[in-house]
Amino acid sequence: MTKFTLMPLPYDHSALQPVISARTMELHHGKHHKGYVDKLNKLVAGTAYERLPLEEIIRKSAGDDSARKIFNNAGQVWNHDFLWLSMTPGGSRPSDRLRARIEQDFGSHEAFGDRFVKCGVEHFGSGWVWLSAARDGALSVASTHDAASPILDGLQPLLCCDLWEHAYYLDYQNDRESFLREFLTRVANWDHAASRYREADRAA
Ligand code: MN
């Protein structure tokens, strides 16, 4: 039986300060993310989803109205795993190749940043903002609602940020824009994004 476990944070709770407080990280990882994992384990027990890997659960339950709760919790487990990997203390810089593609598709790194922040700010309600790569290598910025993911559109996510209020409300209150700017300029993990971009290449 598949038993999903909470992915350990790849850094200390305090490692992303002052961009994200230790308290936010403790609650976000230890309560919210853990809650999705625990709920998913309960929901899939005794169902056809029980033995599937996480990504397959997401793909299969996305088209199954009776599995809405399973989809929501599985999606949130995957998205949070990806979120922790999308950040690193002090941030990192895009590889030359990824930077060149960002310049090709968005005009400049700054223009990409503006697009990413605008997309996150304008997203209504809870969800996620993503930088993703298509199979041909083209990059795009988009938001998804609630627990949805670009993997359902055949895209390879490179970087994501959480737009649920629990991700930023303690530290930024209603100022989602400042949270997104700080995320991009000070903790975004471009090494991870570049490794995902190479994977998208190999899958092409
Ligand atoms: Mn979250």
Residues whose N, C-alpha, C, O or C-beta is under 5 A from the ligand:
A	BS01	MN	D162 W164 A167
